[in-house]
C-alpha cells in the first residue's frame, strides 16, 4: 500500500554544509555534501499510518488510501518557468551558447539565478538530479491527484450504488509553499500548493488557502497576488533574519496593498504562542473569512479550501529553535478537525497538505493525528477515541521516552518559565492583539467593499497558460511520468463523503 519506491522520492536533498566562498569547484561537485533533510520522515509516516491510522478508519468506512499519479512536465509548466525546470533536471550548464566551456564561477552563477544553491542545491551527479526530478514530479503529482479526487457536496442524497467522491483529501508529502515560478527556496523546488490551487479554482471557483506552517507562505502568496479568486491566509513567525523574511503586519493585505481586494492576509504569530491562543484564533479567522467573503458581491463565497499544515511550529523544533512557537500535536490536529467540520457545514471540499517539520518523529505524529482529524467530518469524535500509545512497529524506539502519540509541550496559557516570564507573557499578548487587529482590518475592508464603500478594478491572475507544443524530450518525459504513475504509491488519502 505504501511502497518504498514512492517514499524514497519524497526526500529532500539539501547541502550538509556550505563550502568556503572561494571553493567553487567543491560547491559544484561534492556529492557527499548532500543529505536528506527529512531523513526517514516519509517512511516512518507510511509505517505509522499502516499500523495505527488506516485499519480502524477503513473499517469505519471513513477513509480510502489512493495510489497517486506522478506529475509530468506539462503539469509543472502550469506554474513554473520552463528554463527553471530544465535547470533542476540538468544542473549547471557545462558550456555557453557558443560551445565554449564555462568556468566554475559561471556555472555557479547560472544556478544562483534560479536560487538552486544552498538549501535548494541541485545534486552534482546525473543520478542525484534524476532522483530530485522524480521527487519534484511525485510531490506535485500527489497534490494534483488529491485535488482531483475532491467533489462538491451533492445537493441530494446519493442514490443506492452511486459512487461517492471525497470531500476531504490529504497529501502529507505536499505543502512546498516557498517555491516561486522560476526560483527555489526553503527546501522547496516545485510549488505543489499553487498547482493544486489552480486546479481547485478551475473546478470549483473561489478558493481559500490557509497555511499554519511557521514560515510565511511567500511562494503561494506571490502566485495569486493579482487575483480575487484565491484568498491566501498565512499564519507564521515574522522577525528579523527569520526565513523567508516577508509577511509582516504591514503586508497584511498582500503585496499589492489596498488594491489586493483584501484577498491576501498575513497573520504573524508571536514567539512562544501555545495551543490555548493559536487554536481559538485559527477558528476565529476561518469563521470570519467565510462570513466576510460570503457578503463579497464581487467574487462571492468560498467554493473550496486548502489547508497546509507544517509541523515546525511544534514546541522545540530543531531547526526553528527556542524562539519559535510552542504548539503541540493537540493544537495542530484540532485546527485540522475544526477546518474539516467548518468545511462540512459550509459544504465545500477540503484539500489538506503537509509542510515543514524537522523533528522526524514529531512531524510523523502530527500528520498521523491530523489524518484522523480530517475524518471528523464523516465520523465526529473519532480523534478523541484513538489510543494514546504508539503501537509497536519498525520505528517504535524513535518515539521514546514517552512512546505516546501526542507531543509534550505547553498547551495552556500562562506556562512561561524563567525569570522574565512576565515580559514573555506581555509580548505574547501584544503579538496576539496585533494579529487580531490585522484580521479586523481585513474583515472591515471586506464589509466596506460589499456595501460599496471601496471600489476596485477587476483584474485576475495567478496562472500562466502554456503556449506551444512541447519538444520531443518533454513528450518522452510525459510518457515516462504516465507510466510511473501506474506504479506510484499513495501519500494522500481521500475521505469519503
Secondary structure, 3 states (H helix, E strand, C coil): CCCHHHHHHCCCEEECCCCCCCCHHHHHHCHHHEEECCCCHHHHHHHHHHHHHHHHHHHCCCCEEECCCCCCHHHHCCCCCHHHHHHHHHCCCCECCCCCECCHHHHHHHHHCCCCCHHHCCCCCHHHHHHHHHHHHHHHHHHHHHHHHECCCCCCCCCCCCCCCEEEEEECCCCCCCCCCCCCECCECCCHHHHHHHHHHHHHCCEEEEECCCCCCHHHHHHCCCCCCEEEEEEECCCCCCCCCCCCHHHCCCCCHHHHCCCEEEEECCCCCEHHHHHHHHHHHHHHHHHHHHCCCCCCCCCEEEEECCCCCECCCCCCCCCCCEECHHHHHHHHHHHHHHHHHHCCEEEEECCCCCCHHHHHHHHHHHHHHCCCCCCCCHHHHCCCECCCCCCHHHHCCCCECCCCCCCCCCCCCCCCHHHHHHHHHHHHHHHHHHHHHHHHHHHHHHCCCCCCCCCCCCCCCCCCCCCHHHHHHHHHHHHHHCCCCCCEEEEEC
